[in-house]
Amino acid sequence: MRDIGNILDNRVLLVALVACLIAQALKLVVEIVKNRKLNIRVLVTTGGMPSAHSALVTALAAGVGQTLGWASPDFALAMVFAIIVMYDAAGVRQAAGKQARILNQMIDELFHEKPDFSQDRLKELLGHTPVQVIAGSALGITICWLASFAYLN
């Protein structure tokens, strides 16, 4: 049980999680402004503005840099991890979403005259645009900077 208490005392982790939660909440705000309706589902879906993954990993890397030093191997590890996650979000998952969109269109066209054919649609919003990743990253760094007082103890 003591280990769980130690996890909850990890300020770097807590600030990174707060950055992720704020990014998810901002997706709801963006959805309301963009579509003029409340869609709670955006709080638990992937994709969208800003990237919560990017906010999480950049806040984590910045927190490690602030606490252990920018030249530490721990910061290098966190930074490489952040780059891989952001590359995946904007590259691989974005491409998978585009492929899903095309496959859904093909299924719609092939089976539009067969109402008895019911196939679940593939999820199209998987990844992020580069702008969404950059916005999430900037948010993560900003949240980490604003919470830097948490690292002083």
N, C-alpha and C positions, 0 to 999 in steps of 0.2 A: 504494500500500500504506500510505502514511503516513496517508491519510484514514481508513482503517479503524482505525488506532491512535487517531486523534483521536476517533472515535465511541466507542471503548471507554473513553476518558478522560472522557467526558461523564457526570459523576456524577448529574446530574438524570435523564438517560435511564436509567441503570443502576438507580437507586432506584425509578423508576416501573416498570421491568420486573420488579424484585424484588417489588414490591407486587402486580403482576399474577400472578406465579407463586405467591406465597403465597395469593392469593385462589383460584386454581385448585386448589391443594393442600387448602385448607380445604373446597372442594366435596367432595373425597373423604372428608374427616372427617365432614362433614354427612351424606353418603350412608351411611356406615357406621353412624352413630348412628341415623339415621332409618329405614333399611331393614334394618339388621343384616346387611349383606352388602357384600363388596368389589366395587365396580364401577369398574374402571380407566377406562372410557370417559368418565366425568365429567370427567377431566382435559383432554379435548380437545373437549368439547361446549359449546355456548352455553347460556345460561340457568342457573338454579340460584343457590344461596346460598353466598357473597356474589357480587355482580357483579364479575367481574374487569375488565370494561371500566371500571366506575366507579372501582375501585381504581387502575387505570393512569392514567386522566386526572386524577383528583384529586391523586395523588402527583406527577404531572407539573406540574400547575398550582401546587401548593404549593411544589415545588422551584424553579420559576421565580420565584415570589414571594420565597422565601428568598434566592435568589442574586442576582437582578436588582432586587429591590425590589417591594413590593406596589403601588406607584403606577406601575410601568413599563408601557409599551404591550405588552411581551412577556407580562407576567402577565395583562393584559386579554385578549390573544389566547388564551392557554392556558385562561383561565377560561371564555371564551365557547365554546371548543372542548369543554371538559369538560361544560358545560351541555347543549350540543347532543347529545353522545354519550349522556349520561345520560337526556335526554328521549327520545331514540330508543329506548334500551334498554327503558325503562319504558312508553313510549307506542306507537310505531309497531310495533316488533317484538313487543310483547306482544299487540297487536291482531291482527297477522298470525298469531300462534300460535293465538289463539282461532278465527280463521277456518279455519285448517288443521284444527283439532279438529272443527269442524262439518262441513267438507267430507269428512273421513275417515268421520264417522258417516253422512253421506248416502250415500257410496259403499258402505259396509258394508250399509246397509239396502236400497239399490237392487239390489245384486249378490250378496246373500247366497245366492241359489239358483243362482248361476252359478259353479260351482267353477273353470271354465276361464278366468274373468276374473281376471287377476292384474295388479294395478296397484300400484306402489310407494306406500306411505302417505306423506302429507305430513308433514314434521317439525313437531311441535306445540310443542316447547319452544324457542322462538326468543328470547324476551325475558325481562324480569325484572319482578317485582312492585316497587312502590315501596320496600318494606322491604328487598328484596335490593339495590336500587340505593343506598339510604341506608347499608346495612351495608358495601357495597363502597367507598363514598365515605369512610366513617369509617375503614375499614381503610387506604385509601390515604393519608389525612391522618396517621394514626397511624404508619404505616411511614415516611413522609417526616419526621415529627417525630423518631422514634427514630433515623433516619439523618442527622439534621441535622449531626452531626459531620463527615460526608463533604463538606459544603459549605464548611467552614472554611478549607480550603487554597486 
